[in-house]
Amino acid sequence: MEQTDYSIRRATAADAEALAQVHEATWRETYAGLMSGQMLDALTADAREAVWRRKLSGETGDLSTAYVAERDGKFVAFGSCGEQRDQALAAAGYAGEFTAVYVLKTDQRRGLGAGLMSAMMGDLAGRGLVGFTCWAPRSNIPARSLCEKLGGKLMGQREITLEHGALNEVAYGWPKA
């Protein structure tokens, strides 16, 4: 197999459009057959671009950051992290949260998910947000396997209601050392 070079870096506001495009593509690849067509159609690159532009420019006021993985100058994966949003998990000592980790199918199984998670762990720890969690759809076995491979411990579950259906998720946690 040919060796491919990837780079992982923190995203900037200038990356919003490309990030939104890979967000839509990975969402459709990841959740085809796991979510309804209505749910998949609700996430478009155009809609996500505005959200990413606000987040990456700091307009949202939260401490979230995003990282992108590139191959040959094109985005193939991304991850985002920030302050813990779940009050109970924050109270239990989990100050940070991974809010997304997505890799295009063409680039999966090459260490990008682990590389993004490592970059985000460093980012969160550097900001004093130690103890991390990640929610993954119960049926997303590759995401769950990544969390387990990286030492995450299964610690909870929930069902969230979305505009076009419900989603069953499981939580993984990495307690502060």
C-alpha positions in Angstrom: 0.0 0.0 0.0 1.3 3.5 -0.9 2.4 5.7 2.0 0.3 8.8 2.3 1.3 11.8 4.3 -1.2 13.5 6.5 -0.9 16.7 8.6 -3.1 17.6 11.6 -3.4 21.2 12.7 -5.8 23.5 14.5 -8.5 24.9 12.3 -8.9 28.7 11.7 -11.8 30.8 10.5 -10.5 30.6 7.0 -11.2 26.8 7.1 -14.9 27.1 7.6 -16.1 26.3 4.1 -13.8 23.3 3.6 -14.5 22.0 7.1 -18.3 22.3 6.4 -17.9 20.2 3.2 -16.0 17.4 4.9 -18.4 17.6 7.8 -21.4 16.9 5.5 -19.5 14.2 3.6 -18.4 12.3 6.7 -21.8 12.7 8.3 -23.4 11.1 5.3 -20.9 8.3 5.1 -20.9 7.6 8.8 -24.7 7.6 9.4 -26.1 6.2 6.1 -28.3 3.4 7.3 -28.0 4.4 10.9 -30.2 7.6 10.7 -33.2 8.5 8.6 -32.8 10.3 5.3 -34.5 13.3 6.8 -31.8 13.5 9.5 -29.0 13.2 7.0 -30.5 15.8 4.7 -30.8 18.3 7.5 -27.0 18.6 7.7 -25.8 20.5 4.6 -22.4 22.1 4.0 -24.1 25.5 3.6 -25.8 25.2 7.0 -22.6 24.0 8.7 -20.4 26.6 7.1 -22.1 29.4 9.0 -21.9 27.5 12.3 -18.2 26.7 11.8 -17.4 30.3 10.8 -18.9 31.5 14.1 -17.2 28.9 16.2 -13.8 29.3 14.5 -13.9 33.1 14.7 -14.8 33.0 18.4 -18.2 34.5 18.0 -19.9 31.8 20.0 -18.0 32.7 23.1 -17.3 29.1 24.1 -13.9 27.5 24.5 -14.3 25.0 21.6 -11.6 24.3 19.2 -11.4 22.2 16.0 -8.6 20.3 14.4 -8.3 19.2 10.8 -6.4 16.5 9.0 -5.2 17.1 5.5 -3.9 15.0 2.7 -2.5 16.7 -0.4 -4.0 20.0 0.8 -7.5 18.7 1.1 -9.4 18.1 4.4 -10.1 14.4 5.0 -11.0 14.5 8.7 -11.7 16.8 11.6 -12.4 16.8 15.4 -13.7 19.3 17.8 -13.4 19.7 21.6 -14.2 22.1 24.3 -15.6 22.5 27.8 -17.8 19.8 29.2 -21.5 20.6 28.3 -23.0 17.9 30.6 -23.5 19.2 34.1 -23.4 15.8 35.7 -20.2 14.8 33.9 -18.6 18.1 34.8 -19.5 17.6 38.5 -18.0 14.1 38.3 -14.6 15.6 37.3 -14.8 15.5 33.5 -14.0 19.1 32.5 -13.4 18.5 28.8 -15.4 16.9 26.0 -14.7 15.7 22.5 -17.7 16.9 20.5 -16.8 15.4 17.1 -14.3 13.1 15.4 -15.0 12.3 11.7 -12.8 10.7 9.0 -13.7 10.2 5.4 -14.1 6.5 4.6 -11.2 6.8 2.0 -8.8 7.8 4.8 -10.0 5.6 7.7 -7.8 3.1 9.5 -4.7 5.2 9.0 -4.4 6.7 12.5 -6.2 10.0 11.8 -8.9 9.5 14.5 -6.3 8.7 17.1 -4.1 11.6 15.9 -7.0 14.0 16.2 -8.0 12.7 19.6 -4.3 13.1 20.8 -4.2 16.7 19.5 -7.5 17.4 21.3 -6.4 15.8 24.5 -3.3 18.0 24.5 -5.4 21.0 23.7 -7.9 20.4 26.5 -5.2 19.5 29.1 -3.2 22.6 28.1 -6.3 24.7 29.0 -6.7 22.9 32.3 -9.7 20.9 31.1 -8.7 17.5 32.4 -10.9 14.5 32.5 -12.5 14.0 29.0 -15.7 12.4 27.6 -16.9 11.5 24.2 -20.5 10.6 23.2 -20.8 8.2 20.2 -23.9 6.7 18.6 -24.5 3.2 20.0 -24.5 1.8 16.5 -21.3 3.5 15.4 -18.9 0.6 16.0 -15.8 2.3 14.5 -16.2 5.3 16.8 -16.7 3.1 19.8 -13.7 1.0 18.9 -11.5 4.1 18.6 -12.6 5.3 22.1 -11.9 1.9 23.6 -8.5 1.6 21.8 -7.5 5.0 23.2 -8.4 3.9 26.8 -11.9 5.3 27.1 -14.2 3.5 29.5 -17.9 3.1 28.8 -19.7 5.1 31.4 -23.2 5.9 30.4 -25.9 6.1 27.7 -28.7 8.4 26.6 -31.3 8.9 24.0 -31.4 12.4 22.4 -34.4 13.7 20.5 -33.5 15.4 17.3 -35.7 17.3 14.9 -36.0 14.3 12.5 -35.8 11.4 15.0 -34.0 10.1 18.0 -30.4 8.9 18.5 -29.1 6.5 21.1 -25.6 7.4 22.3 -23.1 5.9 24.7 -20.5 7.9 26.7 -16.8 7.1 27.0 -14.6 8.8 29.7 -11.0 9.4 30.3 -10.7 10.4 34.0 -8.0 12.9 35.0 -4.8 11.2 35.9 
